[in-house]
Amino acid sequence: MRIDLRSDTLTKPSKGMLEAMMQAEVGDDVYKEDPSVNRLEEHIAELFGMDSALYFPTGSMTNQAAIKIHTQPGEQLIADKYAHVYNYEGGGVSFNSGVSCRLLDGHRGMITADQVEESINPPDFYHSPLTSLVCLENTTNKGGGACYDFREILKIKKVCEDNGLGFHLDGARLWNALVVTDESPKDYGAAFDTISVCLSKGLGAPMGSVLVGKQKFMDKAMRVRKVLGGGMRQVGFAAAAGLYALEHNWQRMDEDHKKAQELSIALMKHPDVAHVEPVETNILIFNLNANANELQFIQKLQDEDIHISALGKGKLRIVTHYDYTDQMHKRFLEFLNTY
Ligand SMILES: *Cc1c(COP(=O)(O)O)cnc(C)c1O
């Protein structure tokens, strides 16, 4: 029994999802004639109470498209130092948009309104890059699945409005945050100009992300997607997987969160473990003791066919997801409790 907790992107389509894909009605999406893609876009726009949505192959592309839409070359965006848009999108911010990043030293990947306000370059001071966009991430990936306090998001929104800045959310795992916090998708839709959501993480679709936003920004999204090479044809087969995932795999995410919690408790008792970061959703980051050997720790798990990620410097990561079954969970807990 292989237990793969390196990422929630490793999930494979279930039988039910595959059947939904097989039955999808399709057309040419570049002509906007794919009924399944159109349905997914309408569904997500409605869910967030936003004007329109557009289906993309990846979450990197939705983020990069949003950055392109909100900025001009030479300008600057503000984000946390852990931001996916800065760390894990291949340098796309500079490559695609010619934009620099002002990185803030936030807490677990989250920044505050005060930090944002202090980091805006004065628009009339032409020596510095013009600040034009703020990007948040929720939940945070490198920050260990932490969720923003929505009140802070509203404060940041106010700073953006007062300073004429775009406000984008990298909501790759917003689905997880929505399950554990009190806000609704419409609250998020009302707060941001654009939001990117992934269908390929905990929701378990094989691919796809959606950019949803205000019309003023979405007007440019089709062109930018084309420029980035993201126009796809009979992609309704994949969009149908996304629709299926929202219906069947979203509200069950609290099971993934519960499993991550239980693993964190077992890890706290483990003699090789120095510190476990608080678990809020499905990501669990922990540090080994200085005298514990990271490679040996991972090897011992691999000998049991249990796979997790090393983030370097004794930091390890576990991500729970719907392919991580109760049976696997039981076995992993047993293993952690016998050392
Ligand atoms: C996974 C992820 C993305 C998008 O990744 P793709 O692999 O390009 O779909 C964006 N932001 C965050 C925080 C992510 O975890």
The ligand as a MOL file (V3000), in Angstrom:
LIG
                    3D

  0  0  0     0  0            999 V3000
M  V30 BEGIN CTAB
M  V30 COUNTS 15 15 0 0 0
M  V30 BEGIN ATOM
M  V30 1 C -0.4560 24.7110 -6.7290 0
M  V30 2 C -0.4960 26.1620 -6.5160 0
M  V30 3 C -0.6650 27.0480 -7.5870 0
M  V30 4 C -0.8100 26.6280 -9.0290 0
M  V30 5 O -0.0020 25.6130 -9.4230 0
M  V30 6 P -0.1150 24.8740 -10.8240 0
M  V30 7 O 0.6990 23.6720 -10.6000 0
M  V30 8 O 0.4610 25.7860 -11.8400 0
M  V30 9 O -1.5550 24.5740 -11.1090 0
M  V30 10 C -0.7420 28.3960 -7.2940 0
M  V30 11 N -0.6390 28.8430 -6.0380 0
M  V30 12 C -0.4900 28.0190 -4.9930 0
M  V30 13 C -0.4250 28.5810 -3.6150 0
M  V30 14 C -0.4090 26.6490 -5.1910 0
M  V30 15 O -0.2510 25.8470 -4.1430 0
M  V30 END ATOM
M  V30 BEGIN BOND
M  V30 1 1 1 2
M  V30 2 1 2 3
M  V30 3 2 2 14
M  V30 4 1 3 4
M  V30 5 2 3 10
M  V30 6 1 4 5
M  V30 7 1 5 6
M  V30 8 2 6 7
M  V30 9 1 6 8
M  V30 10 1 6 9
M  V30 11 1 10 11
M  V30 12 2 11 12
M  V30 13 1 12 13
M  V30 14 1 12 14
M  V30 15 1 14 15
M  V30 END BOND
M  V30 END CTAB
M  END
